[in-house]
């Protein structure tokens, strides 16, 4: 007696979501089981926070408004810097999958082609959440205090998640475009280092020269930092919030389809 097996074919959209969820689980598992990544997520933000607070605190605090400590001023900048540099791990993970042939194995399976990118980008939220939590706890231990309300912290969480997604998709482009992990490291450094240090993350814009100040106050890192800083200190956000959102959404609108197109083009060769 013959037995006929009938498999129900899922709609393409539902199948794509399931594939992405599996890749998100895969990437998150790699983060939690990789001791090197966990150590980096724990110790790098602590190192930057303590070093900047102790080395630059005495000099920069003189330029701050009365009643604002440098540690409270610095916290927003260190959080955004950590998130920005944390996005580079997305580029490295994507490049590793392409170089080691993992994507070629996935192509032999009936799975969505972009699930790999979705997995690495979304799992970056977990990694940056760990780093941010560690940094806030460390800041509270060494004297950081915030005037933010519960609603303010929800807004901070939202803007940081949006910023993480935008920079992770930007990093995914680098991961697809680069030919080696070494190339990923220097390309992401060249992109992110000027944006973070030529901003108001660590010092006020008033002390910069005219050219540097013009660049610093008109780039996405500064708008995100100033939004988070105002919310942390319980001050009016002003135009910084919508400018930060516009920058992040603009990067997403450009980076997502570009990363998807480059990934399809590279994996179809």
N, C-alpha and C positions, 0 to 999 in steps of 0.2 A: 504494500500500500504506500503510494507516494505521498509525501508530506510537503505541501507547498508553503513556503515562508513568504510572508508579505510584510514589507517594511514601509512604514508610513513616512513619506518624504515631507520634511518640515519646510515651511515657507523660507525663502532665501534670507529675509530680514531676521527671522527668529534664529536660523542657523548661524548667521553672522554674529548675533549677540552671544549665543552659546559658545562659539569658537573664541570670541574675545574674552568671555568670562574664564574659560579654561586657560588662556594665555596670561590673564591677570593673576590667576591662582598660581601658575607656574612661576611667574616673575616674583610675586610676593614670597613664595616659598624659597626661591633662591636668595632673596634678601635676608629672610629670617634664619636660614641655615648657613649663610656665608658669614663667618666670623669677621673677615676683613671689612666687609661692608658695614656690619653692625658697629665695629670699633670706630670706623670712620664717622658713622652717623652720631656716635656718642662723643668722641674726643675732639673732633675737628671744631665743632661749634663752641665747645668749652674753651679750647685753646685760643680761638680768635677773640671770644668775649673777654676773657681774663687779660690777654695781652693788650688789646686795644684799650680796655678800661684803665689799666695800670700805666701803660706807656704814654698814651695821649691825653689821659684825663686831666692832668694838671695844666697842660697848655691850652687845650680846647675849651675847657670849662669857663675860661675868662671871656670867651666870645659868645657864650650862651645867655639867654634871657635870665633874669634873676629868679631864683627858686627852682631852676631846672638843673639837675645834676647830669654830668656827662654820661653816667651809666644809663640813666633813664632816656637820655637823648640817643645813645648808641644802640639800644636794644633793637629798635626797628630796623636800623641799618644792618646789624649783624644777622637778624632773621632773614631779611630779603637777600643779603649776600649769600647766606647758607643755602637758601632755596635756589638761587641762580646757579651757584656752583654745583649743587646737588643734581641739577638737570643734566649735567655732563655725563652722569652715569647712564642715562637713557641712551645717549649717543654711543657710549662704549658698549652697552649691551646689544644694541642693534647691530653695530659693526661686528661684534663677536659672533652673533648668530649668522651673519652673512659670510664671514670669513671661514668659520668652522664647518659650514655645510649644513647647519641645523635647518635653515630655511629650505634648502633643497629637499630634505627629508619631509618637511611639512607639506611641500608642494605635491608629494606623492599621495597625500591624504585628501579626502573631500572636505577641506576646510577653507574658510574665508582667507583671502590673500593678505588682508590688512590686520588680521587678528594679532599677529606678532607685534606690530607697532602699537596697537591699542593696549596690549598687555604691558609692554615696557613703559608706556607713557602713564597709564593709570597707576601702576605699581609705584611710580615715582612719588605719588601722593603719600603713600605709606612711609617711604624712606624720609621724606621731608617732614612729615608729621612727627616722626621719632626725633629727628634732629631739633625741630622747633620746641618740642616738649622738654627735651633735655636742656636746651638753652634757657628756657624760661625758668625752670627749676634752679639752674645754676645762678641765674641772675637774681632770683629771690634770695638765695643763700648769701650772695655777696653784697646785697643791698638794694636791688632793683625794686621799685614800687610803682604801681600804676594807678591812675585815677579812672580807668575805663570801667564802664558798666557792663552788665551781661550782654546787652544789645551791642555795645561797642565791640566786645570780644567776638560776637557772632559776625559782625561786619569785618573785623580783622581776619577771621577764619575764611570768610568768603573771598575776600580780595587776595589772600595768599593762595587759596586753592586755584583761583582763576589765573594768577600769575604763574603758579607752578605748571598748570596745563599749557599755557602759552609758551613758556620757555622750554618745556619738555618736548613739545612738538617742533620747536625750532631746533633743539638738539637732535631730534630724530632725523632731520634733514642732513645734519652734519654726519650722523652715523651712517646714513645710506650713501652719502656722497664720498666720504673718506675711504681710502683704500687700505688703511691699517689702523690699529688701535693707537699707535704713536701719532698718526696724523690727526685722529680725533682729539687727542689730548692737547696738541698745540693749537688746533683750529678753535676749539671751545675756549681755550685760554685767551686767544687773541680777541675773541668776540666778547666774552664776559668780563675779563679783567678791566678793560677801559670803562665799560659801562658801570661797574660797581664802584671803582675807585674815583672816577671822574663824575661823581654824583654827590648828593648831600647825605650819603649813608653814614659817613664818619665825621664830617666837618660841615659847618654852615656854608652856604654859597657866598655869603657876604665877604669872606676872606679870600676868595679866588680872584684871579685876574680876569679881565673882561672877556677874553675869548673862551677860557675854560668855563667861566660862569654861564655864558650863553649856551654852551653845550650841555652843561650839567643840569640846568633848570628846564631843558626842553627834551629830555630823554626819559624812557619809560621807568628805569630804575628809580630815578628821583621822585617821580609822581607816586609810585607805589610806596616808597619809603616815607614820603611826607604824609601820605594818607594814613599809613599804619602808625606813624609817630604821633600824629594829631589825635588819633583814636586812643592810643595808649596813654597819652598825657591828658586826655579829657579836654582837648581844645577844639575849636571849630575847624572842620576839614576844608571848607571853602571849595574852590574849583579842582583841587587835587584829586578828589575821589573820582569824578567823572572823567578827568583826563587819564587817570590810571586805568579805569575800566575801558575807555576807548582804545588806549594803547594795547592792552591785553587782548581785547576782542579783535582788534586789527591784526595783531600777530597771529592769533588763532585762525582767522579767516584766510590769511595768506599761507601760513605754515602747514595747516592740516592737508589741504588738497595738494600742495606742492610735495610734501613728504610722501603722500599716498601715490602720486604720479611717479616720483622717482623710485619708490620701492617696487611698484609694479613693473616699471621699465627695467630695473636692474634684475629682478627675479625672473623676468620672462626671457632673458637672454640665454 
